[in-house]
Amino acid sequence: MQAENENNQKEAEVAKQKDIIARLKREIDQLNDNIKKCDLTAPAGNLRLPQALTRKDRVSGVILSGTHSVSILSALRELRIPFSLLGNNIIGNWRSEDYDCVATDDVRGATEITQHLISMGHRTIWFIGVKERSSLTA
């Protein structure tokens, strides 16, 4: 009987985890749809934010990666949702000091990495990535 109860508890936990994963997948799909439809130059009040950011039990923080806009940063600030930026690819004029966020300095990081590689004797060093917002550079 005890083994059967333990098995039922495990099955219930697995079902709960599957439900959480299914909800996360739906949220990710919705986020991807919203990102495809998002006009990065739209004012903060006109952005169509993902439900994960607007509902009552919303996320408590956001990690932004890729290209974003000052409008998105402003919308997050208005909603009082803390965020961290991976990179500094922001469309529009912004200063990290104006936001309660964590940002990285890609230029300085790339410079330090390059200097380290040169100090180790490497001479053929490539940059592969986005040099400008609309083109891939190698």
N, CA, C and O atoms as CSV, one atom per row, in Angstrom:
chain,resi,resn,atom,element,x,y,z
A,1,MET,N,N,0.812,-1.187,0.000
A,1,MET,CA,C,0.000,0.000,0.000
A,1,MET,C,C,0.866,1.266,0.000
A,1,MET,O,O,0.585,2.222,-0.723
A,2,GLN,N,N,1.927,1.257,0.824
A,2,GLN,CA,C,2.819,2.412,0.903
A,2,GLN,C,C,3.516,2.633,-0.431
A,2,GLN,O,O,3.666,3.772,-0.874
A,3,ALA,N,N,3.942,1.555,-1.070
A,3,ALA,CA,C,4.604,1.669,-2.370
A,3,ALA,C,C,3.650,2.258,-3.406
A,3,ALA,O,O,4.054,3.051,-4.257
A,4,GLU,N,N,2.377,1.860,-3.324
A,4,GLU,CA,C,1.380,2.381,-4.259
A,4,GLU,C,C,1.172,3.884,-4.038
A,4,GLU,O,O,1.050,4.635,-5.006
A,5,ASN,N,N,1.130,4.330,-2.783
A,5,ASN,CA,C,0.997,5.755,-2.465
A,5,ASN,C,C,2.194,6.548,-2.984
A,5,ASN,O,O,2.043,7.619,-3.572
A,6,GLU,N,N,3.382,6.000,-2.754
A,6,GLU,CA,C,4.594,6.679,-3.246
A,6,GLU,C,C,4.570,6.779,-4.765
A,6,GLU,O,O,4.943,7.809,-5.327
A,7,ASN,N,N,4.134,5.714,-5.431
A,7,ASN,CA,C,4.049,5.718,-6.890
A,7,ASN,C,C,3.031,6.762,-7.362
A,7,ASN,O,O,3.286,7.481,-8.328
A,8,ASN,N,N,1.883,6.846,-6.687
A,8,ASN,CA,C,0.874,7.841,-7.042
A,8,ASN,C,C,1.398,9.259,-6.850
A,8,ASN,O,O,1.114,10.143,-7.658
A,9,GLN,N,N,2.164,9.478,-5.779
A,9,GLN,CA,C,2.740,10.795,-5.518
A,9,GLN,C,C,3.743,11.165,-6.614
A,9,GLN,O,O,3.774,12.303,-7.082
A,10,LYS,N,N,4.557,10.193,-7.013
A,10,LYS,CA,C,5.526,10.434,-8.078
A,10,LYS,C,C,4.823,10.757,-9.388
A,10,LYS,O,O,5.232,11.665,-10.112
A,11,GLU,N,N,3.771,10.014,-9.688
A,11,GLU,CA,C,3.015,10.268,-10.916
A,11,GLU,C,C,2.377,11.660,-10.888
A,11,GLU,O,O,2.352,12.356,-11.903
A,12,ALA,N,N,1.869,12.058,-9.733
A,12,ALA,CA,C,1.264,13.385,-9.593
A,12,ALA,C,C,2.315,14.471,-9.779
A,12,ALA,O,O,2.052,15.494,-10.412
A,13,GLU,N,N,3.486,14.253,-9.237
A,13,GLU,CA,C,4.572,15.226,-9.381
A,13,GLU,C,C,5.015,15.327,-10.833
A,13,GLU,O,O,5.255,16.427,-11.331
A,14,VAL,N,N,5.126,14.189,-11.521
A,14,VAL,CA,C,5.496,14.182,-12.936
A,14,VAL,C,C,4.435,14.920,-13.754
A,14,VAL,O,O,4.771,15.698,-14.647
A,15,ALA,N,N,3.167,14.682,-13.456
A,15,ALA,CA,C,2.086,15.364,-14.173
A,15,ALA,C,C,2.155,16.869,-13.939
A,15,ALA,O,O,1.943,17.655,-14.862
A,16,LYS,N,N,2.450,17.265,-12.714
A,16,LYS,CA,C,2.569,18.689,-12.383
A,16,LYS,C,C,3.728,19.313,-13.165
A,16,LYS,O,O,3.587,20.407,-13.711
A,17,GLN,N,N,4.860,18.630,-13.222
A,17,GLN,CA,C,6.017,19.128,-13.957
A,17,GLN,C,C,5.719,19.223,-15.454
A,17,GLN,O,O,6.136,20.180,-16.106
A,18,LYS,N,N,5.005,18.245,-15.999
A,18,LYS,CA,C,4.637,18.285,-17.414
A,18,LYS,C,C,3.727,19.475,-17.685
A,18,LYS,O,O,3.846,20.121,-18.726
A,19,ASP,N,N,2.820,19.770,-16.762
A,19,ASP,CA,C,1.927,20.917,-16.909
A,19,ASP,C,C,2.729,22.218,-16.899
A,19,ASP,O,O,2.471,23.110,-17.708
A,20,ILE,N,N,3.686,22.331,-16.000
A,20,ILE,CA,C,4.535,23.526,-15.928
A,20,ILE,C,C,5.311,23.692,-17.232
A,20,ILE,O,O,5.390,24.797,-17.769
A,21,ILE,N,N,5.880,22.613,-17.740
A,21,ILE,CA,C,6.643,22.663,-18.992
A,21,ILE,C,C,5.737,23.069,-20.151
A,21,ILE,O,O,6.139,23.866,-20.998
A,22,ALA,N,N,4.531,22.537,-20.198
A,22,ALA,CA,C,3.593,22.896,-21.264
A,22,ALA,C,C,3.235,24.377,-21.194
A,22,ALA,O,O,3.153,25.040,-22.228
A,23,ARG,N,N,3.019,24.907,-19.980
A,23,ARG,CA,C,2.706,26.330,-19.825
A,23,ARG,C,C,3.901,27.183,-20.254
A,23,ARG,O,O,3.725,28.207,-20.914
A,24,LEU,N,N,5.108,26.770,-19.885
A,24,LEU,CA,C,6.304,27.510,-20.295
A,24,LEU,C,C,6.456,27.514,-21.810
A,24,LEU,O,O,6.810,28.536,-22.397
A,25,LYS,N,N,6.193,26.381,-22.443
A,25,LYS,CA,C,6.282,26.308,-23.906
A,25,LYS,C,C,5.283,27.259,-24.549
A,25,LYS,O,O,5.606,27.926,-25.532
A,26,ARG,N,N,4.063,27.327,-23.996
A,26,ARG,CA,C,3.063,28.258,-24.536
A,26,ARG,C,C,3.528,29.699,-24.376
A,26,ARG,O,O,3.380,30.507,-25.292
A,27,GLU,N,N,4.089,30.022,-23.214
A,27,GLU,CA,C,4.596,31.374,-22.969
A,27,GLU,C,C,5.737,31.714,-23.936
A,27,GLU,O,O,5.794,32.823,-24.468
A,28,ILE,N,N,6.630,30.769,-24.157
A,28,ILE,CA,C,7.751,31.000,-25.077
A,28,ILE,C,C,7.232,31.203,-26.494
A,28,ILE,O,O,7.702,32.093,-27.203
A,29,ASP,N,N,6.264,30.385,-26.914
A,29,ASP,CA,C,5.677,30.553,-28.245
A,29,ASP,C,C,5.029,31.922,-28.376
A,29,ASP,O,O,5.183,32.591,-29.398
A,30,GLN,N,N,4.301,32.343,-27.339
A,30,GLN,CA,C,3.656,33.653,-27.374
A,30,GLN,C,C,4.708,34.759,-27.417
A,30,GLN,O,O,4.563,35.733,-28.156
A,31,LEU,N,N,5.759,34.606,-26.629
A,31,LEU,CA,C,6.832,35.601,-26.630
A,31,LEU,C,C,7.468,35.698,-28.014
A,31,LEU,O,O,7.700,36.799,-28.515
A,32,ASN,N,N,7.749,34.560,-28.628
A,32,ASN,CA,C,8.325,34.560,-29.973
A,32,ASN,C,C,7.391,35.238,-30.976
A,32,ASN,O,O,7.848,36.006,-31.823
A,33,ASP,N,N,6.086,34.959,-30.886
A,33,ASP,CA,C,5.122,35.619,-31.767
A,33,ASP,C,C,5.127,37.121,-31.550
A,33,ASP,O,O,5.115,37.889,-32.512
A,34,ASN,N,N,5.147,37.547,-30.288
A,34,ASN,CA,C,5.144,38.975,-29.976
A,34,ASN,C,C,6.413,39.656,-30.459
A,34,ASN,O,O,6.373,40.784,-30.948
A,35,ILE,N,N,7.530,38.974,-30.321
A,35,ILE,CA,C,8.802,39.551,-30.767
A,35,ILE,C,C,8.771,39.749,-32.280
A,35,ILE,O,O,9.235,40.774,-32.782
A,36,LYS,N,N,8.230,38.781,-33.004
A,36,LYS,CA,C,8.148,38.904,-34.465
A,36,LYS,C,C,7.270,40.090,-34.853
A,36,LYS,O,O,7.525,40.737,-35.869
A,37,LYS,N,N,6.243,40.384,-34.061
A,37,LYS,CA,C,5.299,41.459,-34.372
A,37,LYS,C,C,5.725,42.795,-33.784
A,37,LYS,O,O,5.123,43.824,-34.090
A,38,CYS,N,N,6.737,42.796,-32.958
A,38,CYS,CA,C,7.114,43.991,-32.200
A,38,CYS,C,C,7.831,45.009,-33.079
A,38,CYS,O,O,8.798,44.685,-33.769
A,39,ASP,N,N,7.339,46.242,-33.042
A,39,ASP,CA,C,7.996,47.360,-33.710
A,39,ASP,C,C,8.941,47.990,-32.690
A,39,ASP,O,O,8.496,48.660,-31.758
A,40,LEU,N,N,10.243,47.776,-32.867
A,40,LEU,CA,C,11.203,48.235,-31.871
A,40,LEU,C,C,11.281,49.748,-31.762
A,40,LEU,O,O,11.871,50.274,-30.818
A,41,THR,N,N,10.693,50.451,-32.717
A,41,THR,CA,C,10.710,51.911,-32.648
A,41,THR,C,C,9.422,52.474,-32.054
A,41,THR,O,O,9.296,53.689,-31.899
A,42,ALA,N,N,8.466,51.611,-31.720
A,42,ALA,CA,C,7.189,52.071,-31.154
A,42,ALA,C,C,7.402,52.655,-29.759
A,42,ALA,O,O,8.268,52.193,-29.017
A,43,PRO,N,N,6.607,53.675,-29.401
A,43,PRO,CA,C,6.694,54.217,-28.032
A,43,PRO,C,C,6.322,53.146,-27.013
A,43,PRO,O,O,5.586,52.212,-27.328
A,44,ALA,N,N,6.831,53.283,-25.791
A,44,ALA,CA,C,6.612,52.274,-24.747
A,44,ALA,C,C,5.140,51.951,-24.560
A,44,ALA,O,O,4.784,50.787,-24.377
A,45,GLY,N,N,4.277,52.962,-24.603
A,45,GLY,CA,C,2.844,52.738,-24.395
A,45,GLY,C,C,2.180,51.950,-25.502
A,45,GLY,O,O,1.088,51.416,-25.308
A,46,ASN,N,N,2.821,51.864,-26.673
A,46,ASN,CA,C,2.245,51.154,-27.814
A,46,ASN,C,C,2.820,49.760,-28.011
A,46,ASN,O,O,2.419,49.058,-28.939
A,47,LEU,N,N,3.742,49.348,-27.167
A,47,LEU,CA,C,4.336,48.011,-27.308
A,47,LEU,C,C,3.334,46.946,-26.892
A,47,LEU,O,O,2.575,47.120,-25.939
A,48,ARG,N,N,3.348,45.860,-27.611
A,48,ARG,CA,C,2.527,44.702,-27.245
A,48,ARG,C,C,3.444,43.753,-26.467
A,48,ARG,O,O,4.188,42.962,-27.049
A,49,LEU,N,N,3.369,43.854,-25.153
A,49,LEU,CA,C,4.262,43.057,-24.306
A,49,LEU,C,C,3.725,41.647,-24.125
A,49,LEU,O,O,2.512,41.438,-24.159
A,50,PRO,N,N,4.607,40.681,-23.934
A,50,PRO,CA,C,4.179,39.309,-23.683
A,50,PRO,C,C,3.344,39.231,-22.406
A,50,PRO,O,O,3.556,39.994,-21.463
A,51,GLN,N,N,2.405,38.309,-22.390
A,51,GLN,CA,C,1.527,38.123,-21.236
A,51,GLN,C,C,2.327,37.864,-19.962
A,51,GLN,O,O,1.902,38.247,-18.872
A,52,ALA,N,N,3.464,37.226,-20.094
A,52,ALA,CA,C,4.303,36.939,-18.921
A,52,ALA,C,C,4.722,38.216,-18.202
A,52,ALA,O,O,5.050,38.179,-17.016
A,53,LEU,N,N,4.714,39.359,-18.917
A,53,LEU,CA,C,5.117,40.630,-18.319
A,53,LEU,C,C,3.942,41.462,-17.828
A,53,LEU,O,O,4.129,42.413,-17.069
A,54,THR,N,N,2.747,41.116,-18.248
A,54,THR,CA,C,1.604,41.968,-17.936
A,54,THR,C,C,0.592,41.343,-16.986
A,54,THR,O,O,-0.221,42.061,-16.405
A,55,ARG,N,N,0.620,40.057,-16.816
A,55,ARG,CA,C,-0.394,39.431,-15.966
A,55,ARG,C,C,-0.081,39.655,-14.488
A,55,ARG,O,O,1.012,40.090,-14.126
A,56,LYS,N,N,-1.052,39.354,-13.658
A,56,LYS,CA,C,-0.945,39.603,-12.217
A,56,LYS,C,C,0.213,38.828,-11.584
A,56,LYS,O,O,0.946,39.376,-10.760
A,57,ASP,N,N,0.380,37.575,-11.957
A,57,ASP,CA,C,1.465,36.745,-11.396
A,57,ASP,C,C,2.666,36.727,-12.335
A,57,ASP,O,O,3.249,35.678,-12.609
A,58,ARG,N,N,3.018,37.909,-12.818
A,58,ARG,CA,C,4.073,38.043,-13.821
A,58,ARG,C,C,5.448,37.652,-13.289
A,58,ARG,O,O,5.642,37.411,-12.097
A,59,VAL,N,N,6.378,37.601,-14.212
A,59,VAL,CA,C,7.758,37.271,-13.870
A,59,VAL,C,C,8.316,38.332,-12.930
A,59,VAL,O,O,7.827,39.462,-12.898
A,60,SER,N,N,9.328,37.968,-12.176
A,60,SER,CA,C,9.919,38.933,-11.237
A,60,SER,C,C,11.201,39.543,-11.783
A,60,SER,O,O,11.815,40.382,-11.123
A,61,GLY,N,N,11.606,39.141,-12.958
A,61,GLY,CA,C,12.799,39.703,-13.579
A,61,GLY,C,C,12.923,39.207,-15.007
A,61,GLY,O,O,12.334,38.190,-15.375
A,62,VAL,N,N,13.702,39.940,-15.818
A,62,VAL,CA,C,13.837,39.623,-17.238
A,62,VAL,C,C,15.300,39.712,-17.632
A,62,VAL,O,O,16.019,40.604,-17.181
A,63,ILE,N,N,15.738,38.786,-18.475
A,63,ILE,CA,C,17.053,38.857,-19.096
A,63,ILE,C,C,16.815,39.177,-20.563
A,63,ILE,O,O,16.156,38.415,-21.270
A,64,LEU,N,N,17.348,40.298,-21.020
A,64,LEU,CA,C,17.187,40.729,-22.413
A,64,LEU,C,C,18.446,40.376,-23.194
A,64,LEU,O,O,19.560,40.693,-22.776
A,65,SER,N,N,18.257,39.726,-24.317
A,65,SER,CA,C,19.371,39.371,-25.178
A,65,SER,C,C,18.988,39.708,-26.608
A,65,SER,O,O,17.806,39.675,-26.952
A,66,GLY,N,N,19.947,40.028,-27.432
A,66,GLY,CA,C,19.649,40.393,-28.804
A,66,GLY,C,C,19.365,41.881,-28.913
A,66,GLY,O,O,19.806,42.666,-28.073
A,67,THR,N,N,18.637,42.267,-29.936
A,67,THR,CA,C,18.332,43.670,-30.177
A,67,THR,C,C,17.045,44.066,-29.461
A,67,THR,O,O,16.029,43.377,-29.556
A,68,HIS,N,N,17.103,45.173,-28.750
A,68,HIS,CA,C,15.934,45.711,-28.049
A,68,HIS,C,C,15.903,47.213,-28.241
A,68,HIS,O,O,16.795,47.789,-28.864
A,69,SER,N,N,14.881,47.837,-27.708
A,69,SER,CA,C,14.724,49.271,-27.890
A,69,SER,C,C,14.597,49.982,-26.557
A,69,SER,O,O,14.329,49.375,-25.520
A,70,VAL,N,N,14.797,51.280,-26.620
A,70,VAL,CA,C,14.591,52.114,-25.439
A,70,VAL,C,C,13.155,51.964,-24.967
A,70,VAL,O,O,12.893,52.031,-23.766
A,71,SER,N,N,12.216,51.760,-25.893
A,71,SER,CA,C,10.807,51.603,-25.531
A,71,SER,C,C,10.595,50.390,-24.631
A,71,SER,O,O,9.830,50.454,-23.669
A,72,ILE,N,N,11.264,49.297,-24.938
A,72,ILE,CA,C,11.123,48.096,-24.113
A,72,ILE,C,C,11.719,48.345,-22.722
A,72,ILE,O,O,11.140,47.954,-21.709
A,73,LEU,N,N,12.877,48.999,-22.692
A,73,LEU,CA,C,13.485,49.317,-21.396
A,73,LEU,C,C,12.557,50.215,-20.579
A,73,LEU,O,O,12.394,50.012,-19.375
A,74,SER,N,N,11.958,51.194,-21.227
A,74,SER,CA,C,11.047,52.106,-20.530
A,74,SER,C,C,9.807,51.371,-20.026
A,74,SER,O,O,9.346,51.610,-18.910
A,75,ALA,N,N,9.271,50.474,-20.861
A,75,ALA,CA,C,8.089,49.716,-20.450
A,75,ALA,C,C,8.395,48.847,-19.237
A,75,ALA,O,O,7.593,48.769,-18.306
A,76,LEU,N,N,9.558,48.192,-19.247
A,76,LEU,CA,C,9.941,47.374,-18.089
A,76,LEU,C,C,10.110,48.240,-16.845
A,76,LEU,O,O,9.708,47.849,-15.750
A,77,ARG,N,N,10.697,49.403,-17.017
A,77,ARG,CA,C,10.885,50.300,-15.880
A,77,ARG,C,C,9.535,50.755,-15.339
A,77,ARG,O,O,9.336,50.784,-14.124
A,78,GLU,N,N,8.599,51.112,-16.231
A,78,GLU,CA,C,7.269,51.534,-15.794
A,78,GLU,C,C,6.547,50.424,-15.038
A,78,GLU,O,O,5.813,50.687,-14.085
A,79,LEU,N,N,6.762,49.176,-15.471
A,79,LEU,CA,C,6.146,48.033,-14.794
A,79,LEU,C,C,6.923,47.611,-13.542
A,79,LEU,O,O,6.502,46.718,-12.807
A,80,ARG,N,N,8.057,48.267,-13.316
A,80,ARG,CA,C,8.940,47.963,-12.185
A,80,ARG,C,C,9.412,46.504,-12.200
A,80,ARG,O,O,9.447,45.818,-11.178
A,81,ILE,N,N,9.767,46.074,-13.395
A,81,ILE,CA,C,10.314,44.725,-13.569
A,81,ILE,C,C,11.817,44.876,-13.762
A,81,ILE,O,O,12.252,45.472,-14.747
A,82,PRO,N,N,12.623,44.342,-12.832
A,82,PRO,CA,C,14.075,44.433,-13.001
A,82,PRO,C,C,14.529,43.638,-14.226
A,82,PRO,O,O,13.944,42.610,-14.567
A,83,PHE,N,N,15.575,44.129,-14.874
A,83,PHE,CA,C,16.070,43.431,-16.050
A,83,PHE,C,C,17.582,43.532,-16.130
A,83,PHE,O,O,18.210,44.419,-15.553
A,84,SER,N,N,18.132,42.594,-16.862
A,84,SER,CA,C,19.561,42.559,-17.122
A,84,SER,C,C,19.744,42.462,-18.627
A,84,SER,O,O,19.005,41.748,-19.303
A,85,LEU,N,N,20.725,43.178,-19.148
A,85,LEU,CA,C,20.991,43.170,-20.583
A,85,LEU,C,C,22.215,42.325,-20.881
A,85,LEU,O,O,23.272,42.510,-20.280
A,86,LEU,N,N,22.063,41.398,-21.812
A,86,LEU,CA,C,23.216,40.662,-22.315
A,86,LEU,C,C,23.641,41.372,-23.584
A,86,LEU,O,O,23.014,41.216,-24.632
A,87,GLY,N,N,24.694,42.144,-23.491
A,87,GLY,CA,C,25.122,42.948,-24.622
A,87,GLY,C,C,24.579,44.355,-24.475
A,87,GLY,O,O,23.993,44.707,-23.451
A,88,ASN,N,N,24.781,45.153,-25.509
A,88,ASN,CA,C,24.334,46.538,-25.452
A,88,ASN,C,C,23.718,46.954,-26.782
A,88,ASN,O,O,23.887,48.095,-27.214
A,89,ASN,N,N,23.012,46.048,-27.428
A,89,ASN,CA,C,22.424,46.300,-28.733
A,89,ASN,C,C,21.026,46.902,-28.560
A,89,ASN,O,O,20.015,46.223,-28.737
A,90,ILE,N,N,20.994,48.188,-28.211
A,90,ILE,CA,C,19.739,48.881,-27.946
A,90,ILE,C,C,19.499,49.919,-29.047
A,90,ILE,O,O,20.368,50.743,-29.333
A,91,ILE,N,N,18.327,49.870,-29.652
A,91,ILE,CA,C,17.949,50.851,-30.663
A,91,ILE,C,C,17.431,52.088,-29.945
A,91,ILE,O,O,16.547,51.993,-29.093
A,92,GLY,N,N,17.978,53.239,-30.286
A,92,GLY,CA,C,17.572,54.495,-29.661
A,92,GLY,C,C,18.632,54.967,-28.681
A,92,GLY,O,O,19.577,54.244,-28.367
A,93,ASN,N,N,18.459,56.177,-28.211
A,93,ASN,CA,C,19.415,56.755,-27.265
A,93,ASN,C,C,19.097,56.285,-25.854
A,93,ASN,O,O,17.978,56.449,-25.369
A,94,TRP,N,N,20.075,55.712,-25.217
A,94,TRP,CA,C,19.898,55.263,-23.841
A,94,TRP,C,C,21.228,55.294,-23.131
A,94,TRP,O,O,22.283,55.221,-23.761
A,95,ARG,N,N,21.177,55.401,-21.843
A,95,ARG,CA,C,22.368,55.326,-20.996
A,95,ARG,C,C,22.059,54.344,-19.870
A,95,ARG,O,O,21.031,54.462,-19.203
A,96,SER,N,N,22.934,53.394,-19.663
A,96,SER,CA,C,22.678,52.385,-18.632
A,96,SER,C,C,22.496,53.021,-17.258
A,96,SER,O,O,21.818,52.464,-16.395
A,97,GLU,N,N,23.109,54.199,-17.057
A,97,GLU,CA,C,22.984,54.877,-15.754
A,97,GLU,C,C,21.550,55.315,-15.482
A,97,GLU,O,O,21.179,55.529,-14.328
A,98,ASP,N,N,20.731,55.453,-16.537
A,98,ASP,CA,C,19.351,55.895,-16.373
A,98,ASP,C,C,18.420,54.762,-15.954
A,98,ASP,O,O,17.244,55.000,-15.676
A,99,TYR,N,N,18.929,53.539,-15.905
A,99,TYR,CA,C,18.100,52.382,-15.613
A,99,TYR,C,C,18.686,51.604,-14.447
A,99,TYR,O,O,19.900,51.571,-14.244
A,100,ASP,N,N,17.809,50.986,-13.697
A,100,ASP,CA,C,18.238,50.105,-12.622
A,100,ASP,C,C,18.416,48.725,-13.248
A,100,ASP,O,O,17.546,47.861,-13.143
A,101,CYS,N,N,19.559,48.537,-13.900
A,101,CYS,CA,C,19.791,47.307,-14.637
A,101,CYS,C,C,21.266,46.948,-14.599
A,101,CYS,O,O,22.110,47.729,-14.160
A,102,VAL,N,N,21.544,45.772,-15.061
A,102,VAL,CA,C,22.918,45.318,-15.226
A,102,VAL,C,C,23.183,45.246,-16.718
A,102,VAL,O,O,22.445,44.580,-17.443
A,103,ALA,N,N,24.210,45.910,-17.182
A,103,ALA,CA,C,24.544,45.900,-18.606
A,103,ALA,C,C,26.001,45.501,-18.766
A,103,ALA,O,O,26.795,45.634,-17.835
A,104,THR,N,N,26.348,45.016,-19.940
A,104,THR,CA,C,27.726,44.640,-20.210
A,104,THR,C,C,28.329,45.620,-21.211
A,104,THR,O,O,27.617,46.257,-21.987
A,105,ASP,N,N,29.628,45.723,-21.177
A,105,ASP,CA,C,30.355,46.569,-22.122
A,105,ASP,C,C,31.033,45.644,-23.123
A,105,ASP,O,O,32.158,45.193,-22.908
A,106,ASP,N,N,30.335,45.368,-24.216
A,106,ASP,CA,C,30.843,44.429,-25.219
A,106,ASP,C,C,32.153,44.892,-25.832
A,106,ASP,O,O,33.041,44.078,-26.087
A,107,VAL,N,N,32.281,46.187,-26.072
A,107,VAL,CA,C,33.487,46.711,-26.711
A,107,VAL,C,C,34.691,46.490,-25.803
A,107,VAL,O,O,35.737,46.021,-26.251
A,108,ARG,N,N,34.542,46.824,-24.545
A,108,ARG,CA,C,35.656,46.627,-23.608
A,108,ARG,C,C,35.965,45.140,-23.448
A,108,ARG,O,O,37.128,44.740,-23.414
A,109,GLY,N,N,34.921,44.331,-23.350
A,109,GLY,CA,C,35.130,42.886,-23.229
A,109,GLY,C,C,35.864,42.311,-24.430
A,109,GLY,O,O,36.782,41.505,-24.277
A,110,ALA,N,N,35.459,42.726,-25.623
A,110,ALA,CA,C,36.122,42.245,-26.840
A,110,ALA,C,C,37.570,42.713,-26.886
A,110,ALA,O,O,38.457,41.975,-27.313
A,111,THR,N,N,37.801,43.947,-26.444
A,111,THR,CA,C,39.165,44.482,-26.414
A,111,THR,C,C,40.035,43.671,-25.460
A,111,THR,O,O,41.156,43.297,-25.804
A,112,GLU,N,N,39.525,43.402,-24.276
A,112,GLU,CA,C,40.310,42.638,-23.290
A,112,GLU,C,C,40.570,41.214,-23.762
A,112,GLU,O,O,41.664,40.683,-23.566
A,113,ILE,N,N,39.575,40.596,-24.380
A,113,ILE,CA,C,39.769,39.234,-24.897
A,113,ILE,C,C,40.835,39.239,-25.991
A,113,ILE,O,O,41.715,38.378,-26.015
A,114,THR,N,N,40.748,40.211,-26.890
A,114,THR,CA,C,41.720,40.307,-27.983
A,114,THR,C,C,43.131,40.531,-27.445
A,114,THR,O,O,44.080,39.888,-27.895
A,115,GLN,N,N,43.266,41.438,-26.486
A,115,GLN,CA,C,44.584,41.690,-25.885
A,115,GLN,C,C,45.124,40.433,-25.218
A,115,GLN,O,O,46.320,40.155,-25.303
A,116,HIS,N,N,44.268,39.678,-24.561
A,116,HIS,CA,C,44.697,38.432,-23.920
A,116,HIS,C,C,45.190,37.425,-24.966
A,116,HIS,O,O,46.232,36.795,-24.789
A,117,LEU,N,N,44.429,37.284,-26.052
A,117,LEU,CA,C,44.834,36.348,-27.100
A,117,LEU,C,C,46.167,36.759,-27.730
A,117,LEU,O,O,47.012,35.908,-28.008
A,118,ILE,N,N,46.356,38.067,-27.955
A,118,ILE,CA,C,47.614,38.559,-28.513
A,118,ILE,C,C,48.756,38.293,-27.539
A,118,ILE,O,O,49.844,37.891,-27.951
A,119,SER,N,N,48.513,38.515,-26.251
A,119,SER,CA,C,49.570,38.286,-25.246
A,119,SER,C,C,49.972,36.815,-25.175
A,119,SER,O,O,51.077,36.495,-24.737
A,120,MET,N,N,49.077,35.916,-25.603
A,120,MET,CA,C,49.388,34.485,-25.614
A,120,MET,C,C,50.037,34.058,-26.931
A,120,MET,O,O,50.317,32.877,-27.138
A,121,GLY,N,N,50.275,35.035,-27.825
A,121,GLY,CA,C,50.983,34.723,-29.067
A,121,GLY,C,C,50.083,34.510,-30.273
A,121,GLY,O,O,50.584,34.266,-31.371
A,122,HIS,N,N,48.787,34.594,-30.103
A,122,HIS,CA,C,47.885,34.413,-31.242
A,122,HIS,C,C,47.936,35.639,-32.139
A,122,HIS,O,O,47.953,36.771,-31.656
A,123,ARG,N,N,47.961,35.408,-33.457
A,123,ARG,CA,C,48.044,36.520,-34.391
A,123,ARG,C,C,46.889,36.529,-35.390
A,123,ARG,O,O,46.566,37.582,-35.941
A,124,THR,N,N,46.273,35.398,-35.630
A,124,THR,CA,C,45.133,35.332,-36.546
A,124,THR,C,C,43.878,35.208,-35.682
A,124,THR,O,O,43.514,34.118,-35.242
A,125,ILE,N,N,43.236,36.332,-35.454
A,125,ILE,CA,C,42.074,36.389,-34.562
A,125,ILE,C,C,40.890,36.934,-35.357
A,125,ILE,O,O,40.986,38.000,-35.966
A,126,TRP,N,N,39.802,36.223,-35.352
A,126,TRP,CA,C,38.620,36.625,-36.095
A,126,TRP,C,C,37.531,37.076,-35.150
A,126,TRP,O,O,37.429,36.602,-34.018
A,127,PHE,N,N,36.717,38.003,-35.633
A,127,PHE,CA,C,35.468,38.358,-34.958
A,127,PHE,C,C,34.341,37.818,-35.839
A,127,PHE,O,O,34.282,38.119,-37.031
A,128,ILE,N,N,33.461,37.031,-35.256
A,128,ILE,CA,C,32.299,36.519,-35.981
A,128,ILE,C,C,31.077,36.941,-35.178
A,128,ILE,O,O,30.899,36.517,-34.037
A,129,GLY,N,N,30.258,37.757,-35.765
A,129,GLY,CA,C,29.076,38.235,-35.064
A,129,GLY,C,C,28.489,39.441,-35.751
A,129,GLY,O,O,28.837,39.757,-36.889
A,130,VAL,N,N,27.614,40.099,-35.066
A,130,VAL,CA,C,26.926,41.250,-35.625
A,130,VAL,C,C,27.764,42.496,-35.381
A,130,VAL,O,O,27.950,42.920,-34.241
A,131,LYS,N,N,28.266,43.075,-36.467
A,131,LYS,CA,C,29.044,44.308,-36.373
A,131,LYS,C,C,28.104,45.505,-36.332
A,131,LYS,O,O,28.305,46.447,-35.565
A,132,GLU,N,N,27.096,45.449,-37.153
A,132,GLU,CA,C,26.046,46.453,-37.172
A,132,GLU,C,C,24.722,45.720,-36.990
A,132,GLU,O,O,24.652,44.507,-37.188
A,133,ARG,N,N,23.700,46.429,-36.623
A,133,ARG,CA,C,22.423,45.789,-36.301
A,133,ARG,C,C,21.862,44.928,-37.407
A,133,ARG,O,O,21.133,43.979,-37.121
A,134,SER,N,N,22.168,45.215,-38.648
A,134,SER,CA,C,21.504,44.502,-39.743
A,134,SER,C,C,22.411,43.577,-40.534
A,134,SER,O,O,21.969,43.009,-41.532
A,135,SER,N,N,23.656,43.404,-40.130
A,135,SER,CA,C,24.529,42.551,-40.934
A,135,SER,C,C,25.394,41.656,-40.051
A,135,SER,O,O,25.744,42.006,-38.923
A,136,LEU,N,N,25.722,40.503,-40.598
A,136,LEU,CA,C,26.600,39.565,-39.915
A,136,LEU,C,C,27.986,39.722,-40.489
A,136,LEU,O,O,28.151,39.754,-41.709
A,137,THR,N,N,28.995,39.821,-39.627
A,137,THR,CA,C,30.360,40.062,-40.063
A,137,THR,C,C,31.253,38.896,-39.653
A,137,THR,O,O,31.106,38.339,-38.565
A,138,ALA,N,N,32.168,38.540,-40.526
A,138,ALA,CA,C,33.158,37.517,-40.175
A,138,ALA,C,C,34.529,38.022,-40.550
A,138,ALA,O,O,35.522,37.324,-40.345
